[in-house]
Amino acid sequence: MTHGDRRELLRYRWYIFATLAFAYLFVYFHRLSLSVVAEELAREFSTSAGALGFLGSVYFYCYAFMQFPAGLLSDSIGPRKAVSAFTVVAAAGSVLFGTAPHLTAAFAGRFLVGMGAAMVFIPTMKILSQWFRPREFAFVSGILNAVGGLGILAATWLLARLTTAFGWRLSFQLIGGVTLVIAGLVWAVVRDRPEAKGWPPLAAQPATGATSSPGAAGGLRQGVRHVLSSPQFWLFSLWSFVNYGIFFGFGALWSGPYLMHTYGMDREQAGSVLSMIAWGMIFGSPALGFLSDRVLRSRKKPLVACALAMTLELGFLRIFPSGLPTWALMAFFLLFSISSSSTVVIAFTAVKELFPIQIAGTALGSLNLFPFLGGAVAMPLLGWILDRYAGGGKAFGYPLEAYTVLLSCLFLSSLVVLACTFFMRETYQD
């Protein structure tokens, strides 16, 4: 490869990254968007917190269900085709949700959104593993997750203002149109690997970690068996299920009602506080990736530190569930985001390093089922807890006692997350 070709390759990979990151931004927008409009949905569809929790969770059930196929499709038909086609599905779902005349149609819209959004992250990680070197992977994954934080910012701060100006229905229809444009950009710009543009491979191809074996690269069936037979995979899966059950169950849905009911905030005030979740991802994700790659030279150490931080802060909020100043709430959600969500860049890098590159999509897709299964379980479960303190009625408003019990459950769950990190294997290699 000539110097000019290499320079062009290094430049073009950032075009690919920017396009996929734009798609990933809207994945996070759709994922957390119900937190800001939850009260409007409850009133318009005359539903209880439990039913609203299921509406929020249908995205996560679809997302979780599609993760295993996402990994297989990434390793078989190619990640570019998967992202392009399913982003169109997400666009259609967003429009349907915005025009839904009743709760059943809203469920159908969220179902399509979840199915379409599920085909972005894993194929993107597969593509980035081909366009970036192993020593760059955690950092570039951190930047990708930071862009996801911009999606959270759009789903909290920006959506709150759009909803005030245009109503939640038109806002989701407009988002569907933008998502459709993204699908076209992915098809036009993205390529699965440098060879598709006539360049030689850039990423190193040898298997990493101690689990490499000839059978792992012998086909999809052998790859699946290789992944599912690893005790470390199941440890990371339990960590993902509980950790992201906390993040999605609280951060993506019930944090908004918590601020409105306990602190008397309006939608825009709550959206401003919850925007700190976005800033935590924006700054925390690349920072954790850099620390893991260049400073600590470890995957396990940042995972342990983040789990400990989340446990301490949830314990603090359980003790002081009300009466905190706004700046303290903003600091809480900033640290909550870093310790519970930004850690995805480390966990997924570690799992990628546990297995050969040939089955990276299968390994990451299998793992990525568990965060969203955790969210799908946590959302209605926490809603059920709240409903018990409102007599199971449809009046949308809950007492401090209800949120205190909710926070107790989150704190106990964080202890499980912390315990998992102590048994994780160190996968970092120079």
C-alpha positions in Angstrom: 0.0 0.0 0.0 1.3 3.4 -0.9 1.5 6.2 1.6 -1.3 8.1 -0.2 -3.5 5.0 -0.2 -2.9 4.5 3.5 -3.7 8.1 4.3 -7.0 7.8 2.3 -7.9 4.6 4.2 -7.3 6.2 7.5 -9.4 9.2 6.5 -12.3 7.1 5.0 -12.7 5.0 8.1 -13.8 8.1 10.0 -16.5 8.8 7.3 -17.7 5.3 8.1 -17.5 5.9 11.8 -19.4 9.2 11.6 -22.2 7.6 9.5 -22.6 4.7 11.9 -22.4 7.0 14.9 -25.2 9.1 13.5 -27.3 5.9 13.3 -26.3 5.0 16.9 -27.4 8.4 18.2 -30.9 7.7 17.1 -30.8 4.2 18.7 -30.3 5.9 22.1 -32.8 8.6 21.3 -35.5 5.9 20.8 -34.3 3.9 23.8 -34.7 6.7 26.4 -37.4 8.9 24.8 -40.3 7.6 26.8 -38.8 9.0 30.1 -39.7 12.6 29.1 -43.1 11.9 27.6 -44.2 9.2 30.0 -46.8 11.4 31.8 -48.3 12.5 28.4 -48.6 8.9 27.3 -50.2 7.9 30.5 -52.8 10.6 30.2 -53.5 10.2 26.5 -53.9 6.4 26.6 -55.4 6.4 30.1 -53.0 3.7 31.4 -51.3 2.7 34.6 -47.6 2.7 35.5 -47.5 -1.0 35.0 -48.9 -0.8 31.4 -46.7 2.1 30.7 -43.7 0.1 31.9 -44.7 -2.7 29.4 -44.9 -0.1 26.6 -41.4 1.0 27.5 -40.1 -2.6 27.8 -41.4 -3.8 24.4 -38.5 -2.0 22.8 -36.1 -3.9 25.1 -37.7 -7.3 24.5 -37.5 -6.8 20.8 -33.9 -5.5 21.1 -32.9 -8.4 23.3 -34.6 -11.0 21.0 -32.8 -9.6 18.0 -29.3 -9.5 19.5 -28.4 -13.2 18.7 -29.7 -12.8 15.1 -27.8 -9.5 14.9 -24.5 -11.3 15.7 -25.2 -14.1 13.2 -26.2 -11.7 10.4 -23.1 -9.6 11.1 -20.9 -12.7 10.6 -22.9 -14.0 7.6 -24.7 -11.5 5.2 -22.6 -8.6 6.4 -23.1 -5.7 8.9 -23.7 -3.0 6.2 -26.8 -4.7 4.8 -28.1 -5.4 8.3 -27.8 -1.8 9.5 -29.3 -0.3 6.3 -32.4 -2.6 6.1 -33.3 -2.6 9.8 -32.9 1.2 10.2 -35.7 1.5 7.7 -37.8 -0.7 10.0 -37.0 1.6 13.0 -38.1 4.7 10.9 -41.4 3.1 10.1 -41.9 2.2 13.8 -41.3 5.8 14.9 -43.8 7.1 12.5 -46.4 4.5 13.6 -45.8 5.4 17.2 -46.3 9.0 16.5 -49.6 8.4 14.8 -50.9 5.6 17.1 -54.7 6.1 17.8 -54.6 3.7 20.7 -52.2 1.8 23.0 -52.1 -1.3 20.8 -50.8 0.7 17.9 -48.3 2.4 20.1 -47.1 -1.1 21.2 -46.7 -2.1 17.5 -44.7 1.1 16.8 -42.3 0.5 19.7 -42.0 -3.2 18.5 -40.8 -2.1 15.1 -38.5 0.6 16.6 -36.9 -2.0 18.9 -36.5 -4.5 16.1 -34.9 -2.0 13.8 -32.6 -0.3 16.4 -31.4 -3.8 17.4 -29.4 -4.1 14.2 -27.1 -1.1 14.7 -24.8 -1.7 17.6 -23.4 -5.2 17.0 -22.9 -4.7 13.2 -21.2 -1.4 14.0 -18.8 -3.0 16.4 -18.1 -5.7 13.8 -17.3 -3.0 11.2 -15.1 -1.0 13.6 -13.2 -4.2 14.5 -12.2 -4.3 10.8 -11.4 -0.6 10.3 -9.5 0.0 13.6 -6.6 -1.7 15.2 -7.1 -3.7 18.5 -5.2 -1.1 20.5 -7.6 1.6 19.2 -10.8 -0.4 19.8 -11.7 0.6 23.3 -11.1 4.3 22.7 -13.1 4.4 19.4 -15.9 2.4 21.1 -15.9 5.0 23.8 -16.4 7.7 21.2 -19.2 5.7 19.7 -20.9 5.5 23.1 -20.3 9.2 23.7 -22.3 9.8 20.5 -25.0 7.6 22.1 -24.9 10.1 24.9 -25.9 12.8 22.4 -28.9 10.6 21.6 -29.8 10.6 25.3 -29.4 14.4 25.3 -31.8 14.5 22.3 -34.2 12.2 24.1 -34.2 14.3 27.3 -33.4 18.0 26.8 -34.2 18.3 23.1 -37.3 16.1 23.0 -38.7 17.9 26.0 -38.6 21.2 24.0 -39.8 19.6 20.8 -42.8 18.1 22.6 -43.6 21.5 24.2 -43.4 23.1 20.8 -45.0 20.5 18.5 -46.5 17.8 20.7 -45.1 14.3 21.2 -46.8 12.9 18.1 -45.3 15.1 15.5 -41.9 14.9 17.2 -41.8 11.1 16.8 -43.0 11.4 13.2 -40.2 13.8 12.4 -37.7 11.5 14.1 -38.9 8.7 11.9 -38.2 10.8 8.8 -34.6 11.6 9.9 -34.0 7.9 10.7 -35.0 7.0 7.1 -32.4 9.4 5.8 -29.8 7.8 8.0 -30.5 4.4 6.5 -29.7 5.8 3.0 -26.4 7.3 4.3 -25.3 4.0 5.8 -25.9 2.2 2.5 -24.1 4.8 0.5 -21.0 5.4 2.8 -20.4 2.3 4.9 -18.4 -0.7 3.8 -17.9 -3.9 5.8 -14.1 -3.9 5.6 -11.2 -2.1 3.8 -11.0 -4.9 1.2 -14.4 -3.7 -0.1 -12.7 -0.5 -1.2 -9.6 -2.2 -2.6 -7.4 -1.7 0.4 -5.6 -4.4 2.4 -6.8 -5.3 5.9 -6.0 -2.8 8.6 -7.0 -4.6 11.8 -4.9 -7.4 13.0 -6.6 -10.7 12.5 -5.1 -13.2 14.9 -7.3 -14.4 17.7 -6.9 -12.7 21.0 -7.3 -14.1 24.5 -6.8 -17.6 25.7 -9.9 -19.1 24.3 -8.9 -19.2 20.7 -9.3 -22.6 19.0 -9.5 -23.9 15.5 -13.1 -25.0 15.9 -14.2 -21.5 16.8 -13.6 -20.3 13.3 -15.0 -23.4 11.6 -18.6 -22.0 11.2 -21.4 -20.3 12.9 -22.5 -23.4 14.8 -19.1 -24.0 16.3 -18.7 -20.3 17.0 -22.0 -20.2 19.0 -20.9 -23.3 20.9 -17.6 -21.8 21.7 -19.1 -18.6 23.1 -21.9 -20.3 25.1 -19.5 -22.8 26.7 -17.4 -20.0 28.3 -18.0 -19.4 32.0 -16.6 -15.9 31.6 -19.3 -15.1 28.9 -22.0 -16.0 31.4 -20.4 -13.9 34.1 -20.4 -10.9 31.8 -24.0 -11.8 30.8 -25.2 -11.6 34.4 -23.3 -8.4 34.9 -25.0 -6.9 31.8 -28.5 -8.1 32.8 -28.4 -6.5 36.2 -26.3 -3.5 35.4 -28.4 -2.4 32.5 -31.6 -3.4 34.2 -30.7 -0.6 36.7 -29.7 1.8 34.0 -32.6 1.3 31.6 -35.3 0.7 34.3 -34.5 3.8 36.2 -32.6 6.1 33.8 -34.6 5.3 30.7 -38.1 5.5 32.2 -38.8 6.0 35.9 -36.2 8.7 36.6 -38.4 11.3 34.9 -41.5 10.5 37.0 -39.3 10.3 40.1 -38.1 13.8 39.6 -41.6 15.1 38.8 -43.4 13.4 41.6 -40.8 13.7 44.4 -39.3 17.1 43.6 -42.3 18.7 41.8 -40.4 19.4 38.6 -42.1 20.0 35.3 -41.1 18.2 32.2 -38.5 20.6 31.1 -36.8 20.8 34.5 -36.7 17.0 34.7 -35.3 16.9 31.2 -32.5 19.3 32.1 -31.5 17.2 35.1 -31.7 13.9 33.1 -29.6 15.4 30.4 -26.7 14.8 32.7 -27.1 11.1 31.8 -26.1 12.2 28.3 -23.1 14.3 29.4 -21.9 11.3 31.5 -21.8 9.2 28.4 -20.4 11.9 26.2 -17.4 12.5 28.5 -17.2 9.3 30.4 -17.2 6.8 27.6 -14.1 8.0 25.7 -12.4 8.8 29.0 -13.0 5.2 30.3 -11.8 3.8 26.9 -8.6 5.9 27.1 -8.0 4.9 30.7 -8.5 1.3 29.9 -6.2 1.3 26.8 -3.5 3.7 27.8 -3.4 4.4 31.5 -4.6 1.5 33.6 -3.9 -1.0 30.7 -6.7 -3.1 32.2 -10.4 -4.0 31.5 -11.2 -5.3 35.0 -10.0 -2.4 37.1 -12.4 0.2 35.5 -15.3 -2.3 35.7 -14.7 -2.8 39.4 -14.3 0.9 40.1 -17.5 1.8 38.2 -19.5 -0.9 39.9 -18.4 0.4 43.3 -19.2 3.9 42.4 -22.7 3.0 41.3 -23.3 1.0 44.5 -22.3 3.9 46.7 -24.3 6.5 44.9 -27.5 4.4 44.8 -27.0 3.7 48.5 -26.8 7.5 49.1 -29.9 8.2 47.1 -31.8 5.5 49.0 -30.8 7.2 52.3 -31.7 10.7 50.9 -34.5 10.1 48.3 -35.8 13.6 48.6 -34.8 17.1 49.6 -31.5 17.2 47.6 -30.6 20.4 45.7 -30.8 20.4 42.0 -27.0 20.5 41.6 -26.7 17.3 43.7 -29.3 15.6 41.5 -27.4 16.6 38.4 -24.2 15.3 39.9 -25.9 12.0 40.8 -27.2 11.4 37.3 -23.8 12.4 35.8 -22.0 9.8 37.9 -24.8 7.3 37.4 -24.4 7.5 33.7 -20.6 7.0 33.8 -20.7 4.1 36.3 -23.6 2.2 34.8 -23.7 3.0 31.0 -20.2 4.3 29.9 -18.8 1.0 31.2 -20.3 -0.8 28.1 -17.2 0.2 26.1 -15.0 -1.7 28.5 -17.2 -4.7 28.9 -17.7 -5.3 25.2 -14.0 -4.8 24.5 -13.2 -7.4 27.1 -15.7 -9.9 25.6 -14.3 -9.2 22.1 -10.9 -10.1 23.5 -12.1 -13.3 25.0 -12.8 -14.8 21.6 -11.3 -15.0 18.1 -12.1 -12.1 15.7 -13.9 -14.5 13.3 -16.8 -14.8 15.8 -16.7 -11.3 17.2 -20.2 -10.6 16.0 -21.6 -13.8 17.5 -19.9 -13.1 20.8 -21.0 -9.5 21.1 -24.4 -10.2 19.8 -24.9 -13.0 22.3 -23.8 -10.7 25.1 -25.9 -7.8 24.0 -29.0 -9.8 24.5 -28.7 -9.5 28.3 -28.6 -5.7 28.8 -31.9 -5.3 27.0 -33.4 -8.3 28.6 -32.5 -6.7 31.9 -34.2 -3.4 30.8 -37.3 -5.3 29.6 -37.6 -7.0 33.0 -36.8 -4.0 35.1 -39.2 -1.4 33.5 -42.5 -3.2 34.2 -41.2 -4.6 37.5 -40.4 -1.2 38.8 -43.8 0.0 37.5 -45.5 -2.8 39.4 -43.7 -1.7 42.6 -45.0 1.9 42.1 -48.5 0.7 41.3 -48.7 -1.2 44.6 -48.4 2.1 46.4 -51.1 3.7 44.3 -53.6 0.9 44.8 -53.0 -0.4 41.2 -55.2 2.5 39.9 -54.6 4.7 36.9 -53.9 7.9 38.7 -50.4 8.7 37.5 -48.6 10.0 40.6 -46.8 8.1 43.3 -45.7 8.9 46.9 -42.2 9.1 48.2 -42.6 5.8 49.9 -43.0 4.1 46.5 -39.8 5.6 45.2 -37.9 4.7 48.4 -38.8 1.0 47.8 -37.8 1.3 44.2 -34.4 2.8 45.2 -33.9 0.0 47.7 -34.3 -2.6 44.9 -31.9 -0.7 42.7 -29.3 -0.6 45.5 -29.5 -4.4 46.2 -29.2 -5.0 42.4 -26.0 -2.9 42.3 -24.4 -5.2 44.9 -24.9 -8.1 42.4 -23.1 -6.0 39.7 -20.2 -5.3 42.0 -19.8 -8.9 43.0 -19.7 -10.0 39.3 -16.7 -7.6 38.6 -14.5 -9.3 41.2 -14.6 -12.6 39.3 -14.0 -11.2 35.8 -10.9 -12.3 34.0 -8.4 -9.6 32.9 -8.3 -9.7 29.1 -6.0 -6.7 28.3 -3.0 -7.6 26.3 -0.2 -5.3 25.0 
